[in-house]
């Protein structure tokens, strides 16, 4: 477990036995332990062992803060609530119904991941409505001994919120601030279907910027600072990815051909900047084929 500030840490869930793919943040103090994005059920053994190595019992965990309900961030939540019935789960109002009844969430994910669902994510259990605290954005709330500001930050997902701890200057931003797997690495916009909204995403980045955080904590992966260049790079790369998808849609052939062309272009862009292994890690953290599908859907809806 790596310390961010007093009482704030994060650790690597070793998703698919790969480093730097999914991070879970931990807030610990006298008020109990808070997990921010506990990850999928498939990585629960790693979560348990890491907490135990830090001297934290699962019984110490009182709260889960979800940035959004995608399975790589929130899939383990129902299993944790079953084990810890007093656990409080904070989630945006658009995501709460799908946590209570994940049938549509799982159907959507199955369309993307097919037979890989169980291997990637494990079992996804419902979260009882009585266990959830529903957020809209704009809240300032006491969690343990800390105060968190909450903002609604859609763009990547319609049910996305971000959390800011003013005392430490750390903003916990899920996927809204992109994927960046190593210091100084490429900031990749994750754009899977069905919720991509580039206008909303731009406004969300502006909201995060207005917090003036010292550090962003990315689920994929870890702390990033200085913040302004990071957000600027993400904005530039959203434009880059978007324009590549628009170009792909003008190409002859089937969607499978357009998708492959986009994936090849993005791979070339990354391998110009990093080694092949690091470029592959980006594909695990944010699959390029799914990123094409999200942006293609967005542009086709725009007409």
C-alpha positions in Angstrom: 0.0 0.0 0.0 1.4 3.4 -1.0 0.8 6.5 1.1 -0.6 9.6 -0.6 -1.0 11.7 2.5 -1.7 11.1 6.1 -4.6 8.7 6.3 -4.8 8.3 2.5 -3.3 5.4 0.5 -3.8 3.4 -2.6 -2.7 0.0 -3.9 -2.6 -2.2 -7.0 -5.3 -4.8 -7.4 -3.0 -6.7 -9.9 -5.9 -7.1 -12.3 -5.3 -10.1 -14.6 -1.9 -10.5 -12.8 -0.7 -7.3 -14.5 0.6 -4.3 -12.6 -0.7 -0.7 -12.9 -4.2 -1.5 -14.3 -6.6 -0.9 -11.4 -6.0 1.0 -8.2 -8.2 1.1 -5.1 -7.8 4.1 -2.8 -8.1 3.8 1.0 -9.1 6.4 3.5 -8.2 5.2 7.0 -8.5 6.8 10.4 -10.5 6.7 13.6 -13.8 6.8 11.8 -13.1 3.5 10.0 -11.8 2.5 6.6 -13.2 3.8 3.3 -12.6 2.2 -0.1 -12.8 4.3 -3.2 -13.6 2.1 -6.2 -13.0 -1.4 -4.7 -12.6 -3.0 -8.2 -14.1 -6.2 -9.6 -14.9 -9.4 -7.6 -12.2 -11.2 -9.5 -9.6 -9.1 -7.6 -11.1 -9.4 -4.1 -8.4 -11.9 -2.9 -5.8 -9.2 -3.7 -7.9 -6.5 -1.9 -8.3 -8.6 1.2 -4.6 -9.6 1.4 -3.3 -6.1 0.8 -5.6 -4.7 3.6 -4.5 -7.5 5.9 -0.8 -6.8 5.2 -1.5 -3.2 6.2 -3.1 -4.3 9.5 -6.7 -3.5 8.3 -9.4 -6.0 8.9 -12.4 -6.3 6.6 -14.5 -5.5 9.6 -12.8 -2.1 9.7 -14.3 -1.2 6.3 -17.3 1.0 6.8 -17.8 2.8 3.5 -17.4 2.5 -0.2 -17.3 5.5 -2.5 -18.0 4.7 -6.1 -16.9 7.0 -8.9 -19.2 5.0 -11.2 -20.7 1.6 -11.6 -18.6 0.0 -14.4 -17.4 -3.4 -13.3 -13.7 -2.7 -13.1 -14.6 0.0 -10.5 -17.6 -1.3 -8.7 -18.2 -5.0 -9.5 -17.1 -6.2 -6.0 -19.5 -3.9 -4.1 -22.4 -6.3 -3.8 -20.2 -9.1 -2.5 -18.6 -6.7 0.0 -22.1 -5.7 1.3 -23.1 -9.3 1.6 -20.1 -9.9 3.8 -20.4 -6.6 5.6 -24.1 -5.8 5.9 -23.5 -2.4 7.7 -21.4 -1.1 4.8 -22.5 2.2 3.3 -22.2 2.6 -0.4 -22.1 6.1 -2.0 -23.1 6.2 -5.7 -24.6 8.6 -8.2 -28.4 8.6 -8.5 -28.2 7.3 -12.2 -26.1 4.4 -11.1 -27.9 3.4 -7.9 -30.8 1.5 -9.7 -28.3 -0.6 -11.6 -26.4 -1.4 -8.4 -29.7 -2.6 -6.8 -30.6 -4.6 -9.9 -27.5 -5.2 -12.1 -29.4 -7.2 -14.7 -29.2 -4.4 -17.4 -25.6 -3.5 -16.4 -24.6 -7.2 -16.8 -26.4 -7.5 -20.1 -24.6 -4.4 -21.4 -21.2 -5.7 -20.2 -21.9 -9.2 -21.7 -22.4 -7.6 -25.1 -18.9 -6.1 -24.8 -17.0 -8.9 -23.1 -18.9 -12.1 -24.0 -17.5 -15.3 -22.6 -14.8 -13.4 -20.8 -17.2 -11.9 -18.2 -16.5 -14.3 -15.3 -12.7 -14.4 -15.9 -12.5 -10.6 -16.0 -15.0 -9.5 -13.4 -16.2 -12.5 -11.3 -19.7 -12.6 -9.7 -21.6 -9.4 -9.5 -24.2 -9.3 -6.7 -26.9 -6.6 -6.1 -26.5 -3.9 -3.5 -29.6 -3.5 -1.3 -31.1 -0.1 -1.8 -31.0 0.4 2.0 -27.2 0.1 1.9 -26.8 3.0 -0.6 -26.4 6.7 -0.2 -27.5 8.4 -3.4 -25.5 11.4 -4.7 -26.4 14.1 -7.2 -23.2 16.1 -7.2 -22.6 19.3 -5.3 -22.6 17.6 -1.9 -20.0 18.3 0.8 -20.0 15.3 3.1 -18.2 14.0 6.2 -16.7 10.6 5.7 -14.9 9.4 8.8 -12.7 12.2 9.9 -12.5 13.8 6.4 -14.7 16.1 4.4 -15.2 15.3 0.7 -16.6 17.6 -2.0 -18.6 15.8 -4.7 -19.1 16.8 -8.3 -21.2 15.1 -11.0 -18.6 14.5 -13.7 -20.2 12.6 -16.7 -18.6 12.2 -20.1 -17.1 8.8 -19.7 -20.2 7.6 -18.0 -23.6 9.2 -17.2 -23.4 8.0 -13.6 -19.9 9.3 -12.8 -19.0 11.4 -9.8 -15.6 12.6 -8.5 -14.5 13.3 -4.9 -12.2 16.0 -3.6 -10.4 16.1 -0.2 -9.5 19.7 0.3 -7.1 19.0 3.2 -4.8 16.8 1.1 -5.5 18.5 -2.3 -6.3 15.1 -3.8 -9.2 14.6 -6.3 -10.4 11.0 -6.8 -11.5 11.1 -10.4 -12.2 7.5 -11.5 -12.1 7.6 -15.3 -13.1 11.2 -16.0 -9.4 12.2 -16.0 -8.4 9.4 -18.2 -6.0 6.4 -18.2 -2.3 7.1 -17.5 -0.4 4.1 -16.4 3.1 5.5 -15.5 4.7 8.8 -14.6 4.7 11.0 -17.6 2.8 8.5 -19.6 0.2 9.1 -22.4 -3.2 10.2 -21.0 -5.7 8.0 -22.8 -9.4 8.8 -22.9 -11.4 5.7 -22.1 -14.5 5.9 -24.4 -16.5 2.6 -24.3 -20.2 2.6 -25.1 -22.9 3.5 -24.3 -22.5 6.9 -22.4 -19.8 8.9 -24.1 -20.6 12.6 -24.2 -17.8 14.8 -25.3 -19.5 18.1 -24.4 -20.3 16.8 -20.9 -16.8 15.5 -20.5 -15.3 18.9 -21.3 -17.5 20.5 -18.6 -16.5 17.8 -16.2 -12.8 18.5 -16.7 -13.6 22.2 -16.1 -15.2 21.3 -12.8 -12.2 19.2 -11.7 -9.9 22.1 -12.6 -11.9 24.5 -10.5 -11.2 22.5 -7.5 -7.5 23.3 -8.1 -6.3 19.9 -6.8 -2.6 19.3 -6.2 -3.0 15.6 -7.3 -5.4 13.4 -9.3 -5.9 9.9 -8.2 -6.7 7.8 -11.3 -8.3 4.3 -11.0 -6.1 3.5 -14.0 -3.5 4.2 -12.5 -2.5 6.0 -9.4 -1.5 9.7 -8.6 -0.8 12.2 -11.3 0.5 15.8 -10.9 0.9 18.5 -11.8 -2.8 18.5 -12.6 -3.2 21.3 -15.3 -0.8 19.6 -17.9 -2.5 16.3 -17.2 -6.0 17.7 -17.9 -4.8 19.6 -20.9 -3.2 16.5 -22.4 -6.4 14.5 -21.8 -8.4 17.2 -23.6 -6.0 17.1 -26.5 -6.2 13.3 -26.7 -10.0 13.3 -26.6 -9.8 15.4 -29.8 -7.2 13.1 -31.3 -9.2 10.0 -30.6 -12.4 11.6 -31.7 -11.0 12.8 -35.0 -9.5 9.3 -35.7 -12.9 7.8 -35.2 -14.5 10.4 -37.4 -12.0 9.5 -40.1 -12.6 5.8 -39.7 -16.3 6.3 -40.3 -15.6 7.8 -43.7 -13.7 4.7 -44.8 -15.1 2.0 -47.1 -15.9 -1.4 -45.7 -17.7 -2.8 -42.6 -17.5 -1.5 -39.1 -15.1 -4.3 -38.2 -12.7 -2.8 -40.7 -13.2 0.7 -39.4 -12.6 -0.5 -35.8 -9.5 -2.3 -36.8 -8.1 0.7 -38.6 -8.7 2.8 -35.5 -7.1 0.3 -33.2 -4.0 0.1 -35.5 -3.7 3.9 -35.6 -3.9 4.1 -31.8 -1.4 1.3 -31.3 1.0 3.2 -33.6 0.6 6.4 -31.7 1.4 4.6 -28.4 4.3 2.6 -29.6 5.9 5.8 -30.9 5.8 6.9 -27.2 6.6 3.8 -25.2 7.6 0.2 -25.4 5.3 -2.6 -26.6 4.6 -4.0 -23.1 3.5 -0.7 -21.8 1.4 -0.1 -24.9 -0.3 -3.5 -24.3 -1.0 -2.5 -20.7 -3.0 0.4 -22.0 -5.1 -1.9 -24.1 -5.9 -4.0 -21.0 -6.8 -0.9 -19.0 -8.9 0.6 -21.8 -9.6 -1.7 -24.7 -9.1 0.2 -28.0 -11.8 -1.7 -29.9 -14.4 -0.7 -27.2 -13.1 2.8 -27.3 -13.9 3.0 -31.0 -17.4 1.7 -30.4 -18.2 4.3 -27.9 -17.0 7.2 -30.0 -18.6 5.7 -33.2 -21.9 5.5 -31.4 -21.5 9.1 -30.1 -20.8 10.5 -33.6 -23.6 8.5 -35.3 -26.1 9.8 -32.7 -24.8 13.3 -33.5 -25.7 12.6 -37.2 
